[in-house]
Amino acid sequence: MKKYFLASCLALFLASCSSVENHNRKLNELKSEKDLKKDVDYTYKKLKRMHPNLYWYISKEKLDFKFDSLKTTITQPMTSFAFYKKIAPIVNEVRQGHMMVYPDTKQLTKKETKELIKKGTGPFSQFEFQIFNDKMYVVKNNSKDKSIKAGFEVVGIDGKNTADLLNDYKNLFTSDGYNKTYYKYKLGKGFGGFYTNENGIKDSLLYNFKYNDSVKTVWIKRKANDTAKVAVNDTVKTEVPKPLEKIVLTKAEKKAKRKAEHRKKNIFGYNDETKLYNRNLKFIEADSSVAVMKINAFAIGNHYAFYKESFEKIKKNKAETLIIDLRNNPGGRLSEIAELYSYLTDTTMVFTDKSEVATKTSLLKGDYFKGGSIGMKALKGIFYPLYIGYTFFKVKKADDGKFYYATSDSKPQNKKANAFEGKIYVLINGGSFSASCILSSNLQGAKRATFVGEETGGTYNGTVAGRMPLIKLPNSKLKVRVGLMRISPHYKTDVEGRGIFPDVAITPTLEDRIKDIDPEMNWVMEDIKKHQNSQTASNN
């Protein structure tokens, strides 16, 4: 029996390796004009069937013309990746930031993946880049070469001009609507991914850095992980044990410690990739009168417990001002932003409209089985018939002839007993997207907060997201992610296709990043002091 089991495992392993090899070998094969044109038609047909509001920002006539024109440009066979660079800009004409085309790229076997992880951090991940005035700069350097300073411009990579790469990559994605602030954040954060998709995974890169009119050429190699460093309170801290000091924990103490660490990671939403907590709360005034809630993303862990405990602390400390930092927050769960809003509203709330969907059955095309272990997928399989029935009957056809999916967020709800009643400031920028914009729209529409920063990357009037399956094109093997639900906040604006505009417009400069200056937070703190001084003077 054991021999059969081992033989089966070996067969599965060899089949997996063979599948990866076959996939990678076909990447550079030329696809025929006929097959690629079929993929164009297949893409547009799927979008029309699944997208709930395909012509929100572009007319049907114009989009028809775009797809027809694309087919006329396919005059010879090409690789899947070359086709990707042609079709992605056309799909982006829909101007829905969640909808994106993904190229068919090289796959790694499990062994290759483990070896790559063992090698350490790649040459892109050792830097944090940001775009200023259409140029890419280093704003943080985690490489071993400390001669590379924050503020160095990246002018070339492996002989390729960075400006040309930026112009190329900005056509491969889109913001929501007509917004322009999103692009620089997406490009800075996603540059390494775009480059790797086209050029493969690199163990070293030749960078050309420019500073004060001089150019510095540096090889950056993959950096071995430092096992002596551990993540503590959102920062990387080197632990230096004290000599002759040894702390011995009992089994019970070790168990309690692990339980406490697990609970913290769950409630604060620890992100294994970034090594940061998604949710944080701190008090920055000596008398705890000002609370700051930094939300990096509305994802991971038990958000219900976090907000419940956080607003209990805020009330206990008698905080009068709450600063919510949504800068560079890409969004996340609708349930989380609705929960947070219930602690911020000053009245009975309706958080969103009913979600518009394309057809009675379009939500059944969602990736129900995506993610999870084999056991979890098996469990999902058991409940799949119930899921189908529940989803089908939750979608109703309205008098306007459209289909809508109702959730509890589209019905009136009471605010929380511990709802914050003081002054609220919200920090936003072009990296604030999706769910963070739904929350911001309602807060601004209800006149519940003062917004500081720059226009958000997502739009005021909502987005198309929710369930987002991947459509695999039959010939090129590209994948297109499509949102199935139009999610709209309760409050709207007449300015269509633009984001939430700040009440106080502040855009950080490169010099601010270099000197670690936070102009938005500085303005808020000064404004709080003005109000405090004014209140003190009036009391006297």
Secondary structure, 3 states (H helix, E strand, C coil): CHHHHHHHHHHHHHHHHHHHHHHHHHCCCCECHHHHHHHHHHHHHHHHHHCCCCCCCCCHHHHHHHHHHHHHHCCCCECHHHHHHHHHHHHHHHCCCCCEEECCCCCCCHHHHHHHHHHCECCCCCEEEEEECCEEEEEEECCCCCCCCCCCEEEEECCEEHHHHHHHHCCCCCCCCCCCCHHHHHHHHHHHHHHHHHHCCCCEEEEEEEECCEEEEEEEECECCCCCEEEECCEEEECCCCCCCCCCCCHHHHHHHHHHHHHHHHHHCEECCCCEECEEEEECCCCCCEEEEEECCECCCCHHHHHHHHHHHHHHCCCCEEEEECCCCCCECHHHHHHHHCCCCCCCECCECCEEECCCCHHHHCCCCCCCCHHHHHHHHHHHHHHHHHHHHHEEECCCCCEEECCHHHCCECCCCCCCCCEEEEEECCCCCCHHHHHHHHHHHCCCCEEEECCCCCCCCCEEECCCCEEECCCCCCEEECCCEEECECCCCCCCCCCCCCCEECCCCHHHHHCCCCHHHHHHHHHHHHHHHHHHHHHC
